[in-house]
């Protein structure tokens, strides 16, 4: 159950960041026919940032499979950052350019995105 609350918190932070600036939150979800998914897509600055949300503190390459498939389908030109928002202490690079991203840094990151920065 904790994972669902964690995912909900991340999505609500994104909603708040855009709504506080008077913007309709440009948020989406993606799932492939074979079951891969991306928990949160945020459109900003002409790019689509893809986020997987996991409560883990030990991210594994398998956590990034949906993100990498989405980037492959969208194309590198339109894909923004690929983030695995999780319980790591600092940003860590995973295979394929996916970043394991500290949950506590997410609010500032999404506010900057909403501001256009």
C-alpha positions as CSV (number, residue, x, y, z in Angstrom):
1,X,0.0,0.0,0.0
2,X,2.9,2.4,0.7
3,X,3.9,2.4,-2.9
4,X,0.5,3.7,-4.0
5,X,0.7,6.6,-1.5
6,X,4.2,7.4,-2.6
7,X,3.1,7.5,-6.3
8,X,0.1,9.6,-5.4
9,X,2.4,12.1,-3.6
10,X,4.6,12.5,-6.6
11,X,1.6,13.1,-8.9
12,X,0.1,15.6,-6.5
13,X,3.3,17.6,-6.3
14,X,3.3,17.8,-10.1
15,X,-0.3,18.9,-10.2
16,X,0.4,21.6,-7.5
17,X,3.4,22.9,-9.3
18,X,1.5,23.6,-12.5
19,X,-1.8,24.7,-10.9
20,X,0.0,27.2,-8.7
21,X,1.0,29.0,-11.9
22,X,-2.5,28.9,-13.3
23,X,-1.6,26.1,-15.8
24,X,-3.6,23.0,-16.5
25,X,-1.2,20.2,-15.5
26,X,0.2,18.6,-18.7
27,X,0.3,15.2,-17.1
28,X,-0.3,11.8,-18.7
29,X,0.3,8.0,-18.2
30,X,1.5,5.5,-20.7
31,X,1.2,1.7,-21.0
32,X,2.3,-0.5,-23.9
33,X,0.3,-3.4,-25.3
34,X,2.7,-5.8,-23.5
35,X,2.3,-4.2,-20.1
36,X,5.3,-1.9,-19.8
37,X,4.3,1.4,-18.3
38,X,5.4,4.9,-17.4
39,X,3.8,6.2,-14.2
40,X,3.9,9.9,-15.1
41,X,4.6,11.9,-18.3
42,X,5.0,15.7,-18.0
43,X,4.9,17.8,-21.1
44,X,7.0,21.0,-20.8
45,X,9.2,23.0,-23.1
46,X,8.4,20.9,-26.2
47,X,9.6,17.7,-24.5
48,X,8.0,14.9,-22.7
49,X,9.6,14.0,-19.4
50,X,9.0,10.4,-18.3
51,X,8.9,9.3,-14.7
52,X,8.7,5.9,-13.0
53,X,7.9,6.1,-9.3
54,X,9.1,3.4,-7.0
55,X,9.4,3.4,-3.2
56,X,12.7,1.5,-3.4
57,X,16.0,2.7,-2.1
58,X,17.9,0.2,-4.3
59,X,17.0,1.0,-7.9
60,X,17.7,-1.7,-10.4
61,X,18.0,-1.5,-14.2
62,X,14.7,-3.4,-14.6
63,X,12.9,-0.4,-13.0
64,X,13.8,1.6,-16.1
65,X,12.4,-0.8,-18.8
66,X,9.2,1.2,-19.4
67,X,11.0,4.5,-19.5
68,X,13.5,3.2,-22.1
69,X,10.7,1.7,-24.2
70,X,8.8,5.0,-24.1
71,X,11.9,7.0,-25.1
72,X,12.5,4.5,-28.0
73,X,9.0,5.0,-29.3
74,X,8.9,8.8,-28.8
75,X,12.3,9.5,-30.1
76,X,15.2,11.1,-28.4
77,X,14.4,14.5,-30.0
78,X,11.1,14.8,-28.1
79,X,12.0,12.9,-25.0
80,X,13.0,14.9,-22.0
81,X,14.5,13.6,-18.8
82,X,14.0,9.9,-17.8
83,X,13.6,9.8,-14.0
84,X,13.1,7.0,-11.6
85,X,11.8,8.9,-8.5
86,X,12.7,6.8,-5.5
87,X,14.3,6.8,-2.1
88,X,18.0,7.3,-3.1
89,X,20.1,9.9,-1.3
90,X,21.6,11.4,-4.5
91,X,21.1,11.3,-8.3
92,X,22.5,8.1,-9.7
93,X,22.8,7.2,-13.4
94,X,21.2,3.9,-14.5
95,X,21.7,2.2,-17.9
96,X,20.2,4.1,-20.8
97,X,20.6,7.5,-19.3
98,X,17.8,7.0,-16.7
99,X,18.4,8.9,-13.5
100,X,17.5,7.4,-10.1
101,X,16.2,10.7,-8.6
102,X,15.8,11.5,-4.9
103,X,12.2,11.9,-4.0
104,X,13.0,14.9,-1.7
105,X,14.4,16.8,-4.7
106,X,11.3,16.2,-6.8
107,X,9.2,19.2,-5.7
108,X,11.9,21.7,-6.6
109,X,12.5,19.9,-9.9
110,X,8.9,20.0,-11.0
111,X,8.4,23.6,-9.8
112,X,11.4,24.6,-12.1
113,X,9.8,22.7,-14.9
114,X,6.4,24.4,-14.4
115,X,8.2,27.8,-14.4
116,X,9.8,27.0,-17.7
117,X,13.2,26.5,-16.3
